[in-house]
Amino acid sequence: MAETNVKNSSPVAILVAWTIVVVPLIWGFSYTLANALKIFTAPGGH
């Protein structure tokens, strides 16, 4: 049988990588949502 070399990743490295991905994603989502709410809550006299 062929040997497969599987390297186990450090849980800390995985956490750091996901943090790098998720933090900007959440910031972008909240920024977009806040700006979208401005459109729908803008005072309109019509």
N, C-alpha and C positions, 0 to 999 in steps of 0.2 A: 504494500500500500504506500501511497505517496504521503510524505509528511507535510503537514501544513504548519507554518510558523504563524501563530496568532499572538500578537502583542496586545496585552491588556493595557487599556488606557487608564490613566490616573483619574479617579473621580473628581479631583480638584481641577484637573485640566479640562474635563468635560464641563464642569460647572462654569469655569471662566469663559470657555468658548460659547456656551449658551447665553451667558450674561452679555457678552459682546454682541450677540445677535438680538436678544430680546429687548434690551434696554433701548436702543435706537428705534426698534419696531414699536414699542409702547409709546415712546415720545412722539414719533411720527403720527401714530394713530390718534393720540390725544390732541395733538396740534391740529390735525385735519378736522377732527370732530368739533373742537372749539371754534374753528373758523366756519365750519358748516353751520353751527348753531347761530352764529352771527347773522347769517343770511336769513334764517327762518325767524329770528327774533328781532330783526331790524324794524324800527318803527316806520310804519307806512301809513300815510294819510289818505290812501285811495280807498 
